[in-house]
């Protein structure tokens, strides 16, 4: 080792010092910037994937559960449903002090679609009692979706007396 002499000139020391400073600047400035840029690219890609609805992990499970719950509200067994529908609406009518005047017939249902069944129920009473019945029917679970309501004023003759009464026809939609 003693035979090797390390005599450098000033220009060689300057070149070595410049190379050393260049390597240090790469390590402290450029390398960290390069790493931060890569992390930014990865996080941006994750953000794009997270905002896409199809990449959410539990989305399909939640959609299936919501769909099953919705279909369960409208799915009916015709004989059990008809009996339950009449019983529940009779109880609601008694509670709201209205009279049931028309019920859906088992065999003759004129309002039918391919996937849905529309039941027509008729009630008679005062306007406010009939309106409370509509709100109670909307809040009552399992009866189906109220498709439309019709108020009618009809002439009634009872025991020789002429008069008019207000009737409400409620159209309920259920799935088959």
DRENPA-705256 format. One record per residue: residue number from 1; residue in three letters; z, y, x negated of N, C-alpha, C in turn. Coordinates in steps of 0.05 Angstrom, whole numbers, plus 32768, in hexadecimal, padded with zeros to 4 digits. Example, Ala and Ser with C-alpha at 12.3 -4.5 7.8 and 13.67 -1.06 7.14 Angstrom:
<sites>
SITE num residu n_zz n_yy n_xx ca_zz ca_yy ca_xx c_zz c_yy c_xx
SITE   1    ALA 809C 7F8E 7EF8  809C  7FA6  7F0A 809C 7FBE 7EF8
SITE   2    SER 808E 7FD3 7EFF  808F  7FEB  7EEF 809D 8001 7EFE
</sites>
This chain:
<sites>
SITE num residu n_zz n_yy n_xx ca_zz ca_yy ca_xx c_zz c_yy c_xx
SITE   1    UNK 8000 7FE8 7FF0  8000  8000  8000 8000 8019 7FEF
SITE   2    UNK 800C 8017 7FD7  800E  802E  7FC7 7FF2 8036 7FBC
SITE   3    UNK 7FE1 8022 7FBB  7FC7  8028  7FB0 7FB5 8038 7FC3
SITE   4    UNK 7FBB 8036 7FDE  7FAB  8044  7FF1 7FB6 8060 7FF4
SITE   5    UNK 7FA6 8073 7FF0  7FAF  808F  7FF1 7FA4 809B 800B
SITE   6    UNK 7FB6 80A9 8018  7FAF  80B5  8031 7FAD 80D3 802D
SITE   7    UNK 7F99 80DB 8021  7F95  80F8  801D 7F80 8101 8030
SITE   8    UNK 7F89 8111 8043  7F76  811C  8056 7F73 813A 8051
SITE   9    UNK 7F5B 8142 8058  7F56  815E  8056 7F5E 816C 8070
SITE  10    UNK 7F5F 8186 806E  7F68  8196  8085 7F56 8191 809D
SITE  11    UNK 7F3D 818F 809A  7F2A  818A  80B0 7F2F 816F 80BD
SITE  12    UNK 7F36 815B 80AD  7F3C  8141  80B8 7F56 8141 80C8
SITE  13    UNK 7F6A 8150 80BE  7F83  8153  80CD 7F7E 8161 80E8
SITE  14    UNK 7F6D 8175 80E7  7F66  8184  80FF 7F58 8172 8113
SITE  15    UNK 7F45 8161 810B  7F37  814F  811C 7F4A 813A 8128
SITE  16    UNK 7F5C 812F 8118  7F70  811C  8122 7F83 8128 8136
SITE  17    UNK 7F8B 8141 8130  7F9D  814F  8143 7F8E 8155 815D
SITE  18    UNK 7F75 815C 815C  7F65  8162  8174 7F62 8148 8185
SITE  19    UNK 7F5D 8132 8177  7F5A  8118  8185 7F74 8110 8192
SITE  20    UNK 7F8B 8114 8184  7FA5  810E  818F 7FAB 811F 81A7
SITE  21    UNK 7FA5 8139 81A6  7FAA  814B  81BC 7F97 8144 81D4
SITE  22    UNK 7F7F 813B 81CE  7F6D  8133  81E4 7F78 811A 81F2
SITE  23    UNK 7F82 8107 81E3  7F8D  80EE  81EF 7FA6 80F5 81FF
SITE  24    UNK 7FB7 8107 81F5  7FCF  810F  8205 7FC7 811E 821E
SITE  25    UNK 7FB3 812F 821C  7FAB  813E  8235 7F9F 812B 8249
SITE  26    UNK 7F91 8116 8240  7F86  8103  8253 7F9D 80F4 8260
SITE  27    UNK 7FB1 80EC 8251  7FC7  80DD  825C 7FD7 80ED 8270
SITE  28    UNK 7FDD 8106 8269  7FEF  8116  827B 7FE0 8124 8291
SITE  29    UNK 7FC8 812C 828D  7FBA  813C  82A2 7FA6 812C 82B1
SITE  30    UNK 7F92 8121 82A4  7F7C  8114  82B1 7F84 80F9 82BD
SITE  31    UNK 7F95 80E9 82AF  7F9C  80CF  82B9 7FAC 80D2 82D3
SITE  32    UNK 7FC0 80E4 82D4  7FD0  80E8  82EC 7FBF 80F3 8303
SITE  33    UNK 7FAC 8105 82FC  7F9A  8110  8311 7F89 80F9 831C
SITE  34    UNK 7F7F 80E8 830A  7F6E  80D2  8312 7F7E 80BE 8324
SITE  35    UNK 7F97 80B9 831D  7FA8  80A7  832E 7FAE 80B4 8349
SITE  36    UNK 7FB3 80CE 8349  7FB9  80DC  8362 7FA0 80DC 8374
SITE  37    UNK 7F88 80DF 8368  7F70  80DE  8378 7F6B 80C3 8384
SITE  38    UNK 7F71 80AD 8376  7F6E  8092  8381 7F82 808D 8397
SITE  39    UNK 7F9B 8097 8394  7FAF  8094  83A9 7FA6 80A4 83C2
SITE  40    UNK 7F9B 80BB 83BE  7F91  80CB  83D4 7F7B 80BD 83E3
SITE  41    UNK 7F69 80B0 83D4  7F53  80A1  83E1 7F5E 808A 83F1
SITE  42    UNK 7F71 807B 83E7  7F7D  8065  83F5 7F8B 806E 840E
SITE  43    UNK 7F9B 8083 840D  7FA9  808D  8424 7F96 8098 8439
SITE  44    UNK 7F81 80A5 8430  7F6D  80AF  8444 7F60 8098 8452
SITE  45    UNK 7F59 8082 8444  7F4D  806B  8451 7F61 805E 8465
SITE  46    UNK 7F7A 805D 845D  7F8E  8052  8470 7F92 8063 8488
SITE  47    UNK 7F90 807D 8485  7F93  8090  849B 7F7B 808C 84AE
SITE  48    UNK 7F64 8089 84A4  7F4C  8085  84B5 7F4F 806B 84C4
SITE  49    UNK 7F58 8056 84B7  7F5C  803C  84C4 7F72 803D 84D9
SITE  50    UNK 7F87 804C 84D3  7F9E  804E  84E6 7F96 805D 84FF
SITE  51    UNK 7F84 8071 84FD  7F7C  8080  8514 7F67 8071 8525
SITE  52    UNK 7F5B 805C 851A  7F48  804C  8529 7F58 8039 853C
SITE  53    UNK 7F51 803A 8555  7F60  802A  8569 7F5D 800C 8564
SITE  54    UNK 7F47 8003 855A  7F43  7FE7  8556 7F53 7FDB 8540
SITE  55    UNK 7F5F 7FEB 852E  7F6F  7FE0  8518 7F8D 7FE0 851F
SITE  56    UNK 7F95 7FE9 8536  7FB1  7FE9  853C 7FB9 7FCC 8543
SITE  57    UNK 7FCE 7FC2 8537  7FD4  7FA6  8538 7FDC 7F9C 8554
SITE  58    UNK 7FEC 7FAB 8563  7FF5  7FA1  857D 7FE6 7FAC 8594
SITE  59    UNK 7FCF 7FB9 8590  7FC0  7FC5  85A5 7FB6 7FB1 85B9
SITE  60    UNK 7FAA 7F9C 85B0  7F9F  7F88  85C3 7FB6 7F7B 85D3
SITE  61    UNK 7FCC 7F76 85C6  7FE3  7F6A  85D4 7FED 7F7C 85EA
SITE  62    UNK 7FEF 7F96 85E3  7FF8  7FAA  85F7 7FE4 7FAC 860E
SITE  63    UNK 7FCA 7FAC 8607  7FB6  7FAF  861C 7FB6 7F96 862E
SITE  64    UNK 7FB9 7F7F 8623  7FBA  7F66  8633 7FD3 7F66 8645
SITE  65    UNK 7FEA 7F6F 863A  8002  7F6F  864A 8000 7F83 8661
SITE  66    UNK 7FF4 7F9B 865C  7FF1  7FAF  8671 7FDD 7FA5 8686
SITE  67    UNK 7FC8 7F98 867E  7FB4  7F8E  8690 7FC0 7F77 86A1
SITE  68    UNK 7FCF 7F66 8695  7FDC  7F50  86A4 7FF0 7F5C 86B8
SITE  69    UNK 7FFF 7F70 86B0  8012  7F7C  86C2 8004 7F8A 86DA
SITE  70    UNK 7FEE 7F97 86D4  7FDF  7FA4  86EA 7FD3 7F90 86FD
SITE  71    UNK 7FC7 7F7B 86F2  7FBC  7F66  8703 7FD1 7F58 8714
SITE  72    UNK 7FE9 7F55 8708  7FFE  7F48  8717 8007 7F59 872F
SITE  73    UNK 8005 7F73 872D  800C  7F84  8744 7FF8 7F80 875B
SITE  74    UNK 7FDF 7F7A 8755  7FCA  7F79  8769 7FC1 7F5D 8770
SITE  75    UNK 7FCA 7F49 8762  7FC2  7F2D  8768 7FD2 7F23 8780
SITE  76    UNK 7FC4 7F15 8791  7FD1  7F0D  87AA 7FCA 7EF0 87B0
SITE  77    UNK 7FDD 7EE2 87BD  7FD8  7EC9  87CA 7FD6 7ED1 87E8
SITE  78    UNK 7FC0 7ECC 87F5  7FBA  7ED8  880F 7FCF 7ED3 8824
SITE  79    UNK 7FD8 7EBA 8827  7FEB  7EB5  883D 8006 7EC0 8836
SITE  80    UNK 800F 7EBB 881E  802A  7EC5  8816 8029 7EE3 8815
SITE  81    UNK 8014 7EEE 880B  8012  7F0C  8809 8012 7F18 8825
SITE  82    UNK 8003 7F0D 8838  8001  7F18  8853 801C 7F18 8860
SITE  83    UNK 802A 7F02 885D  8045  7F00  8869 8058 7F14 885C
SITE  84    UNK 8057 7F15 8841  8069  7F27  8833 8062 7F44 8839
SITE  85    UNK 8048 7F4A 883B  803E  7F65  8841 8049 7F6E 885C
SITE  86    UNK 8046 7F5D 8870  804F  7F65  888B 806D 7F68 888C
SITE  87    UNK 807B 7F57 887E  8099  7F59  887E 80A1 7F73 8870
SITE  88    UNK 8096 7F78 8858  809F  7F8F  8849 8097 7FA9 8857
SITE  89    UNK 807F 7FAB 8863  8077  7FC3  8871 8086 7FC6 888C
SITE  90    UNK 808E 7FB0 8898  809F  7FB2  88B0 80BA 7FBD 88A9
SITE  91    UNK 80C5 7FB5 8892  80DF  7FC0  888A 80DC 7FDD 8883
SITE  92    UNK 80C6 7FE5 8875  80C2  8001  886F 80BF 8012 8888
SITE  93    UNK 80B0 8007 889B  80AB  8015  88B4 80C5 8019 88C4
SITE  94    UNK 80D6 8004 88C4  80EF  8006  88D2 8101 801B 88C4
SITE  95    UNK 8101 801B 88AA  8111  802E  889A 8108 804B 88A0
SITE  96    UNK 80EE 804F 88A1  80E3  806A  88A6 80E0 8071 88C3
SITE  97    UNK 80E8 805F 88D5  80E8  8063  88F2 80CB 8068 88FD
SITE  98    UNK 80B9 8057 88F4  809E  8057  88FF 8098 803B 890A
SITE  99    UNK 8083 803A 891A  807C  8021  8927 8063 8015 891B
SITE 100    UNK 8063 7FFB 8916  804B  7FED  890C 8039 7FE8 8924
SITE 101    UNK 8020 7FF2 8924  800E  7FEE  893A 7FF6 7FDC 8934
SITE 102    UNK 7FF0 7FD9 891A  7FD8  7FC9  8913 7FDE 7FBB 88F9
SITE 103    UNK 7FD9 7FA1 88F8  7FDD  7F91  88E0 7FC2 7F83 88D9
SITE 104    UNK 7FBE 7F7D 88BF  7FA5  7F6F  88B8 7FA4 7F53 88C4
SITE 105    UNK 7F8D 7F4C 88CD  7F89  7F32  88D8 7F83 7F1F 88C1
SITE 106    UNK 7F8B 7F06 88C4  7F88  7EF3  88AE 7F6B 7EEB 88A9
SITE 107    UNK 7F5C 7EE7 88BF  7F40  7EDE  88BB 7F2C 7EF4 88BA
SITE 108    UNK 7F31 7F09 88C9  7F1D  7F1F  88CB 7F26 7F36 88BA
SITE 109    UNK 7F1A 7F39 88A3  7F20  7F4F  8891 7F05 7F5D 888B
SITE 110    UNK 7EFF 7F72 889A  7EE5  7F7F  8897 7EE1 7F8D 887C
SITE 111    UNK 7EF7 7F95 8870  7EF5  7FA5  8857 7EFA 7F93 883F
SITE 112    UNK 7EE5 7F87 8835  7EE8  7F75  881E 7ED3 7F7C 8809
SITE 113    UNK 7EDC 7F7D 87F1  7EC9  7F80  87DB 7EC9 7F65 87CC
SITE 114    UNK 7EB8 7F64 87B7  7EB6  7F4A  87A9 7ED0 7F43 879A
SITE 115    UNK 7EDD 7F57 878F  7EF5  7F51  877F 7F0F 7F5B 878D
SITE 116    UNK 7F0C 7F6B 87A2  7F24  7F77  87AE 7F25 7F71 87CC
SITE 117    UNK 7F3D 7F71 87D6  7F41  7F6E  87F3 7F4F 7F87 87FD
SITE 118    UNK 7F46 7F92 8813  7F51  7FAA  881E 7F5E 7FA3 8838
SITE 119    UNK 7F78 7FA8 883A  7F88  7FA3  8852 7F8C 7FBD 8861
SITE 120    UNK 7F8A 7FBC 887B  7F8E  7FD4  888C 7FA7 7FD0 889C
SITE 121    UNK 7FBA 7FE3 889A  7FD3  7FE2  88A9 7FD4 7FFC 88B9
SITE 122    UNK 7FDE 7FF9 88D2  7FE0  8010  88E4 7FFD 8016 88EB
SITE 123    UNK 8005 802F 88EB  8020  8038  88F2 801F 804F 8906
SITE 124    UNK 8034 8052 8915  8035  8068  8928 8050 8075 8926
SITE 125    UNK 8050 8090 8927  8069  809F  8925 8064 80BC 8920
SITE 126    UNK 8079 80CA 8918  8075  80E7  8912 8068 80EB 88F7
SITE 127    UNK 805D 8102 88F3  804E  8108  88DA 8060 8104 88C2
SITE 128    UNK 8078 810F 88C3  808A  810E  88AC 8093 80F2 88A7
SITE 129    UNK 8099 80E2 88BC  80A1  80C6  88B8 808A 80B6 88AC
SITE 130    UNK 8072 80BB 88B6  805A  80AD  88AB 8055 80B4 888E
SITE 131    UNK 8059 80CD 8887  8055  80D6  886B 806B 80CA 8859
SITE 132    UNK 8083 80C9 8862  8098  80BB  8853 8092 809E 884F
SITE 133    UNK 8086 8091 8863  807E  8075  8861 8069 8072 884B
SITE 134    UNK 8056 8084 8849  8041  8083  8834 804E 8085 8819
SITE 135    UNK 8060 8097 8815  806E  809A  87FB 807E 8081 87F4
SITE 136    UNK 808B 8076 8809  809B  805E  8804 8089 8046 87FD
SITE 137    UNK 8072 8045 880A  805F  802F  8804 8053 8032 87E8
SITE 138    UNK 804F 804A 87DF  8045  804E  87C3 805A 8046 87AF
SITE 139    UNK 8073 804B 87B5  8088  8044  87A2 808F 8027 87A3
SITE 140    UNK 8088 8019 87B9  808F  7FFC  87BC 807C 7FEC 87AA
SITE 141    UNK 8087 7FDB 8799  8077  7FCB  8786 806C 7FB2 8793
SITE 142    UNK 8054 7FAB 878C  8049  7F91  8794 8039 7F92 87AE
SITE 143    UNK 8037 7FA9 87BB  8028  7FAB  87D4 800A 7FAF 87CF
SITE 144    UNK 8003 7FB9 87B7  7FE7  7FBF  87B2 7FE4 7FDD 87AF
SITE 145    UNK 7FCC 7FE5 87AB  7FC5  8001  87A6 7FBD 800D 87C1
SITE 146    UNK 7FC8 8024 87C8  7FC0  8032  87E0 7FA5 803F 87DB
SITE 147    UNK 7F91 8035 87E8  7F76  8040  87E4 7F72 8059 87F4
SITE 148    UNK 7F7A 8059 880D  7F77  8072  881D 7F8A 8070 8835
SITE 149    UNK 7F8E 8088 8841  7F9F  8089  8859 7F8F 809B 886D
SITE 150    UNK 7F93 8094 8886  7F86  80A3  889C 7F9A 80A9 88B1
SITE 151    UNK 7F9D 80C3 88B8  7FAE  80CB  88CF 7F9B 80CE 88E7
SITE 152    UNK 7FA4 80C3 88FE  7F94  80C6  8916 7FA7 80CE 892D
SITE 153    UNK 7F9C 80DF 893E  7FAB  80E6  8957 7F9D 80D7 896D
SITE 154    UNK 7FAC 80C6 897B  7FA1  80B5  8990 7FAF 80BB 89AA
SITE 155    UNK 7FA0 80B8 89C0  7FAB  80BC  89DB 7FB8 80A2 89E3
SITE 156    UNK 7FD0 80A4 89ED  7FE0  808C  89F5 7FE8 8090 8A12
SITE 157    UNK 7FE5 807B 8A22  7FEF  807B  8A3D 8003 8065 8A40
SITE 158    UNK 801C 806B 8A46  8031  8058  8A49 8041 805E 8A62
SITE 159    UNK 8043 804A 8A73  8053  804C  8A8C 804A 8064 8A9C
SITE 160    UNK 8030 8068 8A9E  8025  807D  8AAF 8026 8099 8AA2
SITE 161    UNK 8030 809B 8A8A  8031  80B5  8A7D 801B 80B7 8A68
SITE 162    UNK 800E 80CD 8A67  7FF9  80D2  8A53 8006 80E2 8A3C
SITE 163    UNK 7FFE 80DC 8A24  8009  80EA  8A0C 7FF8 80E3 89F4
SITE 164    UNK 8000 80EE 89DE  7FF1  80E8  89C5 8005 80DF 89B0
SITE 165    UNK 7FFB 80D0 899D  800C  80C6  8987 7FFD 80C8 896D
SITE 166    UNK 800B 80CB 8958  7FFF  80CD  893E 8000 80B1 8931
SITE 167    UNK 7FE9 80A8 8927  7FE8  808E  891A 7FDF 8091 88FD
SITE 168    UNK 7FE9 8080 88ED  7FE1  8080  88D0 7FD5 8065 88CA
SITE 169    UNK 7FBD 8065 88BF  7FB1  804C  88B6 7FB1 804C 8898
SITE 170    UNK 7FBD 8038 888C  7FC2  8036  8870 7FAF 801F 8866
SITE 171    UNK 7F9F 8025 8852  7F8C  8011  8846 7F97 800A 882B
SITE 172    UNK 7F9E 7FF0 8828  7FA9  7FE6  880F 7F94 7FD5 8801
SITE 173    UNK 7F91 7FD9 87E7  7F7E  7FCA  87D7 7F8D 7FB7 87C5
SITE 174    UNK 7F85 7F9E 87C6  7F91  7F8A  87B4 7F7A 7F79 87A8
SITE 175    UNK 7F80 7F6D 8791  7F6B  7F5D  8785 7F6C 7F41 8791
SITE 176    UNK 7F57 7F33 878F  7F55  7F17  879A 7F61 7F04 8786
</sites>
